[in-house]
């Protein structure tokens, strides 16, 4: 490989690394606060549904997902909602609340 070929390959690699920086904008850190005010931070993709975050949070904390609801700014998060759909920003809070059944 000549020195020009080496320089060209280094340029292409550095360009690929720079393009990966732009994909960092596709992720967001969200704080999940539970009923005892414990906070867990999750890094999620802006375009992916939040149902996976909710399921993982329940699994890690031994919660039944059928019993708990997740809220962002007073809006109950449905399985297919994404951070982009809810216009979430980095470090926004999601609140976990036990479902209440009754009159």
C-alpha positions as CSV (number, residue, x, y, z in Angstrom):
1,X,0.0,0.0,0.0
2,X,1.4,3.4,-0.9
3,X,1.4,6.3,1.4
4,X,-1.4,8.0,-0.6
5,X,-3.5,4.8,-0.2
6,X,-2.9,4.9,3.6
7,X,-3.9,8.5,3.8
8,X,-7.0,7.9,1.8
9,X,-8.0,4.9,4.0
10,X,-7.4,7.0,7.2
11,X,-9.6,9.8,5.8
12,X,-12.4,7.4,5.0
13,X,-12.3,5.9,8.5
14,X,-12.3,9.3,10.2
15,X,-15.2,10.4,8.1
16,X,-17.1,7.3,9.1
17,X,-16.4,8.0,12.8
18,X,-17.7,11.6,12.3
19,X,-20.9,10.4,10.7
20,X,-21.5,8.2,13.8
21,X,-21.5,11.3,16.0
22,X,-24.6,12.5,14.2
23,X,-26.5,9.3,15.2
24,X,-26.0,10.2,18.9
25,X,-28.8,12.6,18.4
26,X,-31.1,9.6,17.7
27,X,-30.7,8.6,21.4
28,X,-32.2,10.2,24.5
29,X,-31.7,9.6,28.2
30,X,-34.9,9.3,30.1
31,X,-35.3,9.2,33.9
32,X,-37.9,6.8,35.3
33,X,-39.2,7.7,38.8
34,X,-41.1,5.1,40.8
35,X,-43.5,5.4,43.6
36,X,-40.7,5.6,46.2
37,X,-38.9,8.4,44.2
38,X,-36.1,6.0,43.0
39,X,-34.6,7.2,39.7
40,X,-33.4,4.9,36.9
41,X,-31.9,6.4,33.8
42,X,-32.4,4.6,30.4
43,X,-30.9,5.4,27.1
44,X,-33.4,4.9,24.3
45,X,-33.7,5.6,20.7
46,X,-36.0,8.5,19.9
47,X,-38.0,6.5,17.2
48,X,-38.5,3.3,19.1
49,X,-41.7,2.6,21.0
50,X,-41.4,3.0,24.8
51,X,-43.0,-0.4,25.6
52,X,-39.5,-2.0,25.8
53,X,-38.4,0.6,28.3
54,X,-41.5,0.0,30.4
55,X,-41.1,-3.8,30.3
56,X,-37.4,-3.7,31.2
57,X,-38.1,-1.3,34.1
58,X,-40.7,-3.7,35.5
59,X,-38.6,-6.7,35.0
60,X,-35.6,-5.2,36.8
61,X,-37.7,-4.0,39.7
62,X,-39.9,-7.1,40.0
63,X,-43.0,-5.2,39.0
64,X,-46.0,-6.6,37.2
65,X,-46.5,-4.3,34.1
66,X,-50.2,-5.0,34.2
67,X,-50.4,-3.2,37.6
68,X,-48.4,-0.1,36.8
69,X,-48.9,2.8,34.4
70,X,-46.2,5.1,33.1
71,X,-46.8,8.9,32.7
72,X,-45.0,11.7,31.0
73,X,-46.3,15.3,31.6
74,X,-49.6,13.9,32.8
75,X,-50.0,11.7,29.7
76,X,-50.3,8.0,30.1
77,X,-47.7,6.4,27.9
78,X,-49.1,3.7,25.5
79,X,-47.0,0.9,24.2
80,X,-46.6,2.3,20.7
81,X,-45.6,5.9,21.8
82,X,-42.1,7.0,21.0
83,X,-40.0,9.8,22.6
84,X,-40.3,11.8,19.4
85,X,-44.1,11.4,19.4
86,X,-44.3,12.7,23.0
87,X,-41.7,15.4,22.1
88,X,-39.4,14.3,24.9
89,X,-36.1,15.9,25.6
90,X,-32.9,14.6,27.2
91,X,-33.3,13.9,30.9
92,X,-37.1,14.1,30.9
93,X,-38.9,12.3,33.7
94,X,-41.3,9.4,33.3
95,X,-43.4,8.6,36.4
96,X,-44.4,5.0,37.4
97,X,-47.8,4.9,39.2
98,X,-49.8,1.9,40.4
99,X,-53.1,1.4,38.7
100,X,-56.1,2.1,40.7
101,X,-59.3,0.3,40.2
102,X,-62.5,1.4,41.8
103,X,-65.4,3.9,41.7
